[in-house]
């Protein structure tokens, strides 16, 4: 070693100057203490320093870009724990689909499509939930017959649906129809005649739809539409998403976008796995997911686990409840003992959970009713006796109706949940009419989960349209935060069990560090701390102080992922 090298070796090491410094702002770190800072420095996509401006500015160099925030608030980038981006981005591709607020809107749409489409071609309308229609009921078979007498019509709300007469006939669903594939579900029958009413419970798989006149999307179309939606996500402050229902096609699309350097959100995926096959074949499917190339630890794109459907929905009247739903005109329920639908046996569910946990994947299931939640939590407890589940972060997706026992089990086994406040916002008035306030005690019980030490993340279940407010379901995270704090629905001024409301600090955690945990990325993102990726947003208002009724109107001024600006409002 010569003299010069020896001298350099003895000199104290100086950190290279920051690439970017934000100063003169209110930086909400969402660290363990929820501390606030004045400034933040970024180097090579990661946070170099957070703290007082006088200290952070010491990392400024000749080429450092300095942004004066002028008092603006900075948050960690927001994360949505439940979206369906591939389907949502293509929803209006064939033709514009209007919003639906009433049965008349639905019938007008059906009538308009009947004038355009050739006779005998299917008219299909999906995910227009009856809870959000003025009349709060399904369109009847007769109403749809009158609107489109020469077209089969499917009005689908997920696993449940309403068909017109021609739709029933073309699908072979008549007086003698029975579910014959071993799955759950049934066709509602008129008690006087025994004929199908048109309402199907978890039977849309038997409906033989085809839409030959629909505009066919190329792979280039699908990629461009997905990129468009990702830009919309960035514009409302999202820097991360979990695709809760990824297919092989959507995974390849994301992989292609990432490979081209165009992926602007950290994306985790739960791959949909069917439940109808024998267990041996299902184990093979699960093993295939576990060995997928996207299982590698890429901080921008990775598979985290699998998803199945365990029960029906609260928006359609088929969620599996501990107590009967009750006779209902809203949901067309005539059986006073009806509890909803559980889609597979506890034994098969346990076999699937065991296979997923043993493969090191996160298991989650669409689980809405408290009976379904109780079933899934019980299976997690059984599997945990043999194979610890905590490391895989077993999940309950939706988890709308819970119990004290289920909430207490969450921290004990490391169970997490993704919950959608938009459902409380749009559907709580219907649930209150159906169940009454007492039965809603543990509907989206966010404060109880937080107090017990469980980890729950906020999401939207976005599945249709691009706009963050007019979409199904609305994915604007500031709307989600405000609803989680107020517990007030759009159609009813009375809060739904205000004791379950989150504080503003908790609501921010709900969409940042908690969701980073659900993505297995809490060490890399979700808070603004030294060494983490510089995923952050700049807002037009202080959401810790602004009037609560203004929170949903918050605008994102800029969005940054890994220190790169991916959206700017200017």
C-alpha positions in Angstrom: 0.0 0.0 0.0 1.6 3.3 -1.1 1.4 6.5 1.0 -1.6 8.0 -0.8 -3.7 4.8 -0.5 -2.8 4.6 3.2 -3.9 8.2 3.7 -7.2 7.6 2.0 -7.7 4.5 4.1 -7.3 6.5 7.3 -9.6 9.4 6.3 -13.2 9.2 7.5 -15.7 7.9 4.9 -18.0 10.5 3.5 -21.4 9.5 2.1 -22.0 10.5 -1.5 -24.4 13.4 -1.7 -28.2 12.9 -2.1 -29.8 12.8 -5.5 -33.0 14.4 -4.1 -33.9 16.3 -0.9 -37.4 17.3 0.1 -37.5 20.1 2.7 -39.8 22.5 4.5 -42.6 20.0 4.7 -44.7 17.8 7.1 -43.3 14.3 6.4 -45.3 11.6 8.1 -42.9 8.8 8.5 -45.3 6.1 9.7 -42.4 4.6 11.7 -43.1 2.8 15.0 -43.6 6.2 16.8 -45.5 7.8 13.9 -42.9 10.6 14.0 -43.0 13.7 11.8 -40.0 15.2 10.0 -39.2 18.4 8.1 -37.0 16.9 5.4 -36.0 13.7 3.6 -33.0 12.8 1.4 -33.0 10.2 -1.3 -30.0 8.4 -2.9 -30.2 5.8 -5.6 -33.9 5.2 -5.0 -33.6 4.7 -1.3 -34.1 7.0 1.7 -30.8 8.4 2.9 -32.0 10.5 5.8 -35.2 11.7 7.4 -35.4 14.4 10.1 -34.7 18.0 10.7 -34.0 20.1 7.7 -30.7 21.3 9.1 -29.4 17.8 9.4 -30.8 16.4 6.1 -29.5 19.3 4.1 -26.0 18.3 5.0 -26.3 15.6 2.4 -26.8 18.2 -0.4 -24.3 18.2 -3.2 -23.7 20.3 -6.3 -26.1 18.1 -8.3 -28.7 17.4 -5.7 -32.3 18.3 -6.7 -33.9 20.2 -3.8 -37.7 20.5 -3.6 -39.2 23.1 -1.2 -42.5 21.5 -0.1 -43.7 24.9 1.2 -45.4 23.1 4.1 -47.0 20.3 2.1 -47.7 16.9 3.6 -45.7 13.9 2.5 -46.9 10.3 3.2 -45.4 6.9 2.4 -46.9 5.7 -0.9 -50.3 4.2 -0.4 -51.0 0.5 -1.1 -54.3 -1.1 -2.1 -54.5 -4.7 -0.8 -57.2 -5.9 -3.2 -57.6 -5.0 -6.8 -58.4 -6.8 -10.1 -56.5 -4.5 -12.5 -56.6 -6.7 -15.7 -60.4 -7.1 -15.6 -61.1 -3.5 -14.5 -59.0 -2.0 -17.2 -60.9 -3.8 -19.9 -64.4 -3.2 -18.6 -65.5 -0.5 -21.0 -63.4 -1.7 -23.9 -66.2 -3.1 -26.1 -68.6 -0.2 -25.5 -69.2 2.5 -22.8 -71.2 1.1 -19.9 -73.2 3.8 -17.9 -73.6 4.0 -14.1 -76.6 2.1 -12.7 -78.6 3.7 -9.9 -82.0 2.0 -10.4 -83.8 -1.0 -11.9 -84.9 1.4 -14.7 -81.3 2.2 -15.5 -80.7 -1.6 -15.8 -83.7 -2.2 -18.0 -82.9 0.9 -20.2 -79.4 -0.6 -20.8 -80.8 -4.0 -21.6 -83.3 -2.4 -24.0 -80.6 -0.3 -25.7 -78.3 -3.4 -26.2 -81.3 -5.4 -27.6 -81.6 -2.8 -30.4 -77.9 -3.2 -31.4 -77.2 -6.9 -30.9 -78.4 -9.6 -33.3 -81.4 -11.6 -32.1 -80.4 -14.5 -29.9 -77.1 -13.0 -28.8 -76.5 -12.7 -25.0 -76.8 -9.4 -23.2 -74.5 -9.6 -20.2 -74.3 -7.1 -17.3 -71.9 -7.9 -14.5 -71.3 -6.7 -11.0 -74.2 -4.2 -10.7 -75.0 -4.9 -7.1 -78.6 -4.8 -5.9 -77.5 -3.1 -2.6 -76.6 -0.1 -4.7 -79.8 0.2 -6.7 -82.6 2.5 -5.5 -85.1 -0.4 -5.4 -82.5 -2.8 -3.7 -83.6 -5.9 -5.5 -82.8 -8.0 -8.5 -84.4 -7.2 -11.8 -87.1 -9.9 -12.3 -87.2 -12.4 -15.1 -90.4 -10.8 -16.4 -88.9 -7.3 -16.5 -85.9 -8.5 -18.5 -88.2 -10.5 -20.8 -90.1 -7.3 -21.6 -86.9 -5.3 -22.2 -85.3 -8.0 -24.4 -87.8 -10.7 -25.5 -85.5 -12.0 -28.3 -82.2 -12.0 -26.4 -81.0 -14.1 -23.5 -80.0 -11.8 -20.6 -77.6 -12.4 -17.7 -77.6 -9.9 -14.8 -74.6 -11.2 -12.8 -73.4 -10.1 -9.4 -70.5 -12.5 -9.0 -71.5 -16.0 -8.1 -75.2 -15.1 -8.1 -77.3 -13.9 -11.0 -80.7 -13.2 -12.4 -81.7 -14.5 -15.9 -84.6 -13.8 -18.2 -86.7 -16.7 -19.7 -84.6 -17.1 -22.8 -81.4 -17.1 -20.8 -82.7 -19.9 -18.6 -83.9 -21.9 -21.6 -80.6 -21.6 -23.5 -78.7 -22.6 -20.4 -80.9 -25.7 -19.8 -82.1 -24.4 -16.4 -85.7 -25.5 -16.0 -88.1 -27.0 -13.4 -85.9 -30.1 -12.9 -82.6 -28.3 -12.8 -80.2 -29.5 -10.0 -76.6 -28.8 -9.4 -74.8 -31.9 -10.6 -71.1 -31.1 -10.5 -70.6 -31.5 -6.8 -70.3 -27.8 -6.1 -72.5 -25.6 -4.0 -75.5 -23.6 -5.4 -79.1 -23.8 -6.5 -81.7 -22.1 -8.7 -84.5 -20.3 -6.8 -87.9 -21.9 -7.6 -91.4 -20.4 -7.5 -93.0 -22.2 -4.6 -96.4 -22.3 -6.4 -95.3 -23.6 -9.8 -91.8 -25.1 -9.1 -90.5 -23.1 -12.1 -87.2 -21.2 -11.8 -87.7 -17.5 -10.8 -84.5 -16.6 -12.8 -82.4 -16.0 -9.7 -79.4 -18.3 -9.4 -77.2 -18.8 -6.3 -73.6 -19.6 -7.1 -74.7 -21.1 -10.5 -73.4 -18.7 -13.1 -71.0 -21.5 -14.2 -74.0 -23.2 -15.7 -75.0 -20.2 -17.8 -74.0 -20.7 -21.4 -73.2 -17.2 -22.5 -71.4 -16.2 -25.6 -70.9 -12.7 -27.1 -69.7 -13.1 -30.7 -70.3 -9.5 -31.6 -68.1 -8.2 -28.8 -65.0 -6.2 -29.9 -62.0 -8.5 -29.6 -59.1 -7.1 -27.6 -55.6 -7.9 -28.8 -52.7 -8.4 -26.4 -51.5 -4.9 -27.3 -54.9 -3.5 -26.4 -54.9 -5.3 -23.0 -51.4 -4.1 -22.2 -52.1 -0.5 -23.1 -55.4 -0.5 -21.1 -53.6 -2.0 -18.1 -50.9 0.7 -18.3 -53.6 3.4 -18.5 -55.1 2.0 -15.3 -51.8 1.9 -13.5 -51.4 5.6 -14.3 -54.8 6.2 -12.7 -53.6 4.3 -9.6 -50.5 6.5 -9.4 -52.6 9.6 -9.7 -54.4 8.9 -6.5 -51.2 8.1 -4.6 -51.0 4.4 -5.0 -47.4 3.0 -5.2 -48.4 -0.6 -4.5 -51.2 -3.1 -5.2 -52.1 -6.7 -4.5 -53.8 -8.4 -7.4 -56.2 -10.7 -5.6 -57.1 -13.0 -8.4 -54.2 -13.1 -10.9 -54.4 -15.4 -13.9 -51.5 -16.6 -16.0 -52.4 -14.1 -18.7 -52.4 -11.1 -16.3 -49.1 -12.3 -14.7 -47.5 -12.4 -18.2 -48.8 -8.9 -18.9 -47.3 -7.5 -15.7 -44.1 -9.3 -16.4 -43.9 -7.8 -19.9 -44.6 -4.3 -18.5 -42.0 -4.7 -15.8 -39.4 -6.0 -18.4 -40.0 -2.9 -20.5 -39.3 -0.7 -17.5 -42.9 0.6 -17.4 -44.2 -0.8 -14.1 -44.9 2.1 -11.8 -46.4 0.2 -8.8 -45.0 -2.5 -6.6 -47.3 -5.4 -7.5 -47.9 -8.6 -5.5 -50.2 -11.3 -6.8 -52.5 -13.9 -5.3 -53.0 -16.5 -8.0 -56.6 -17.8 -8.3 -56.9 -21.6 -7.8 -60.2 -23.4 -8.5 -61.6 -25.8 -5.9 -63.6 -28.2 -8.1 -60.8 -30.6 -9.0 -59.6 -33.6 -6.8 -57.0 -32.7 -4.2 -54.2 -34.4 -6.0 -54.7 -32.1 -9.0 -55.1 -29.1 -6.7 -51.8 -29.9 -5.1 -50.2 -29.9 -8.5 -51.7 -26.5 -9.3 -50.4 -25.2 -5.9 -46.9 -26.6 -6.6 -46.9 -24.9 -10.0 -47.6 -21.6 -8.4 -44.9 -22.1 -5.8 -42.3 -22.8 -8.6 -43.4 -19.9 -10.8 -40.5 -17.6 -11.8 -42.3 -14.6 -10.3 -41.9 -16.2 -6.8 -38.4 -14.7 -6.8 -37.9 -11.7 -4.4 -38.3 -8.9 -6.9 -39.4 -5.8 -5.0 -41.5 -4.6 -8.0 -43.3 -7.8 -9.0 -43.9 -11.1 -7.3 -46.4 -13.8 -6.5 -47.1 -14.1 -2.8 -49.7 -16.8 -2.7 -53.0 -18.3 -3.9 -56.7 -17.3 -3.6 -59.9 -19.3 -3.6 -63.6 -18.5 -3.1 -65.0 -19.9 0.1 -68.4 -18.3 0.3 -70.8 -16.0 -1.5 -71.3 -12.3 -1.1 -73.0 -9.8 1.2 -73.9 -7.8 -1.9 -75.8 -10.7 -3.4 -77.3 -12.5 -0.4 -75.1 -15.6 -0.4 -72.4 -14.9 2.2 -72.2 -17.9 4.6 -73.5 -16.6 8.0 -73.5 -18.2 11.5 -77.2 -17.2 11.8 -79.8 -17.3 9.1 -80.1 -14.3 6.8 -83.8 -14.0 7.4 -86.6 -13.8 4.8 -85.8 -10.9 2.5 -87.4 -9.0 -0.4 -84.1 -7.3 -1.0 -82.1 -10.5 -1.6 -85.1 -12.6 -2.8 -84.7 -15.0 0.2 -87.8 -17.1 1.1 -86.3 -19.8 3.3 -86.1 -18.6 7.0 -83.3 -21.1 7.7 -81.1 -20.0 4.8 -77.6 -19.1 5.9 -75.9 -18.5 2.6 -73.4 -20.7 0.7 -70.1 -22.4 1.7 -68.4 -23.5 -1.5 -66.4 -26.4 -0.3 -66.2 -28.8 2.6 -64.0 -28.1 5.6 -62.0 -31.2 4.8 -61.1 -30.0 1.3 -60.4 -26.5 2.6 -58.0 -27.9 5.1 -56.2 -30.0 2.5 -55.8 -26.9 0.3 -54.5 -24.7 3.2 -52.0 -27.5 4.2 -50.7 -27.7 0.6 -50.3 -23.9 0.3 -48.7 -23.5 3.7 -46.3 -26.3 3.1 -45.3 -24.7 -0.2 -44.4 -21.5 1.6 -47.2 -19.5 0.0 -49.8 -17.2 1.5 -53.3 -18.7 1.5 -56.3 -16.4 1.2 -60.0 -16.9 0.4 -62.9 -14.7 -0.5 -64.5 -15.0 3.0 -67.4 -12.6 3.7 -69.8 -14.1 6.2 -69.0 -14.7 9.9 -69.7 -18.4 9.4 -67.2 -18.6 6.6 -64.6 -16.6 8.6 -65.1 -18.9 11.5 -64.6 -21.9 9.2 -61.4 -20.5 7.7 -59.9 -19.5 11.1 -60.7 -22.9 12.4 -58.9 -24.5 9.5 -55.9 -22.2 10.1 -55.8 -23.4 13.7 -55.9 -27.1 12.7 -53.1 -26.7 10.1 -51.1 -24.6 12.6 -50.9 -27.6 15.0 -48.9 -29.5 12.4 -47.2 -26.8 10.3 -46.8 -23.3 11.8 -48.7 -20.8 9.5 -47.3 -17.5 10.8 -44.5 -17.1 8.3 -46.9 -17.4 5.4 -49.2 -14.7 6.7 -52.4 -16.5 6.1 -55.1 -14.1 5.0 -58.8 -13.6 5.2 -60.0 -11.6 2.2 -63.0 -9.3 2.8 -63.6 -10.6 6.3 -66.7 -8.4 6.6 -68.5 -10.2 9.4 -66.3 -11.4 12.2 -66.5 -12.5 15.8 -64.4 -11.8 18.9 -62.9 -15.3 18.7 -61.8 -14.8 15.1 -60.2 -11.4 15.9 -58.3 -12.8 18.9 -57.0 -15.6 16.7 -55.4 -13.2 14.2 -52.4 -12.0 16.3 -52.0 -15.4 17.9 -51.3 -17.1 14.5 -50.2 -14.1 12.4 -53.4 -14.1 10.4 -53.9 -11.0 8.3 -57.0 -9.5 6.6 -57.7 -7.2 3.6 -60.9 -5.2 4.1 -62.7 -2.8 1.8 -64.2 0.3 3.4 -66.0 1.1 0.2 -68.4 -1.7 1.0 -69.4 0.1 4.2 -69.7 3.3 2.3 -72.0 2.0 -0.4 -73.8 -1.0 1.2 -74.2 -0.4 4.9 -77.8 1.1 4.5 -78.9 -2.2 3.0 -77.2 -4.3 5.6 -78.8 -2.2 8.4 -82.2 -2.8 6.8 -81.5 -6.5 6.5 -79.8 -7.3 9.8 -80.4 -4.4 12.2 -77.7 -2.6 14.1 -77.0 -5.2 16.7 -76.0 -7.8 14.2 -73.6 -5.3 12.6 -71.5 -5.1 15.8 -68.6 -6.9 14.2 -69.1 -5.7 10.6 -65.6 -4.5 9.5 -64.5 -4.3 13.1 -61.3 -2.3 12.3 -60.7 -0.7 15.7 -61.1 -4.1 17.5 -58.6 -5.7 15.2 -56.1 -2.9 15.8 -56.5 -3.0 19.5 -56.0 -6.8 19.6 -52.8 -6.5 17.6 -54.0 -8.0 14.4 -52.8 -6.6 11.1 -55.4 -5.5 8.6 -54.9 -3.7 5.4 -57.2 -1.4 3.4 -58.3 -2.1 -0.1 -61.0 -1.6 -2.6 -61.8 -4.8 -4.6 -61.6 -2.6 -7.7 -63.0 -4.6 -10.6 -64.7 -2.2 -13.1 -64.0 1.2 -14.7 -61.0 3.5 -14.5 -62.3 6.5 -12.4 -61.3 6.2 -8.7 -64.8 7.3 -7.4 -67.2 6.0 -10.1 -65.5 2.6 -10.4 -66.9 -0.7 -9.0 -65.7 -0.6 -6.4 -64.3 2.9 -5.8 -60.6 2.6 -5.2 -59.8 6.2 -4.1 -57.7 5.6 -0.9 -58.6 8.9 0.6 -62.3 7.9 0.4 -61.4 4.6 2.0 -59.5 6.4 4.8 -62.4 8.8 5.5 -64.9 6.0 5.7 -62.7 4.0 8.0 -62.7 7.0 10.3 -66.3 8.2 10.0 -68.1 4.8 9.5 -70.7 6.7 7.6 -72.3 5.4 4.4 -73.2 7.3 1.3 -77.0 6.7 1.7 -77.3 6.9 5.5 -76.0 9.6 7.9 -75.9 7.4 10.9 -72.4 5.8 11.6 -72.2 2.0 11.7 -70.9 1.2 15.2 -68.7 4.3 15.6 -66.7 2.4 18.3 -65.0 0.5 15.4 -63.8 3.7 13.7 -60.1 4.2 13.1 -58.1 7.2 14.2 -56.4 9.2 11.4 -53.1 7.7 12.3 -54.5 4.2 12.2 -56.2 4.9 8.9 -52.8 6.0 7.4 -51.2 2.8 8.7 -54.2 0.9 7.2 -53.1 1.9 3.7 -49.3 2.0 4.2 -47.2 -0.1 6.5 -50.0 -2.7 7.2 -50.5 -3.3 3.5 -46.7 -3.5 3.0 -46.8 -6.3 5.6 -49.6 -8.1 3.6 -47.2 -7.8 0.5 -44.2 -9.2 2.6 -42.5 -5.8 1.9 -42.7 -4.0 5.3 -38.8 -4.0 5.5 -38.6 -2.3 2.1 -41.5 0.1 2.0 -44.7 1.2 3.8 -42.9 3.9 5.9 -40.4 6.6 5.3 -37.3 5.4 7.2 -33.6 5.3 6.3 -32.7 2.4 4.0 -36.2 1.9 2.7 -37.3 2.5 -0.9 -38.3 6.1 -1.5 -42.0 5.4 -2.2 -43.8 8.6 -1.2 -46.6 11.0 -2.2 -47.0 14.8 -1.8 -50.6 15.9 -0.9 -52.5 19.2 -1.3 -53.7 19.1 2.3 -52.9 17.9 5.8 -55.1 14.9 6.3 -54.2 14.7 9.9 -55.8 18.1 10.5 -58.3 18.9 7.7 -62.1 18.6 8.3 -63.0 14.9 7.9 -65.6 15.7 5.3 -62.8 17.1 3.1 -60.5 14.1 3.4 -62.0 12.2 0.4 -61.3 15.2 -1.8 -57.5 15.0 -1.2 -55.5 15.5 -4.3 -52.1 13.8 -4.9 -49.6 16.4 -6.2 -46.9 13.9 -7.0 -46.2 10.2 -6.6 -42.7 8.7 -6.4 -41.7 5.0 -6.5 -38.1 4.2 -5.7 -37.1 7.8 -5.9 -38.6 8.3 -9.4 -41.5 10.6 -10.0 -44.2 8.5 -11.7 -47.0 11.1 -11.5 -47.2 14.8 -11.2 -50.4 16.9 -11.2 -48.8 19.8 -13.0 
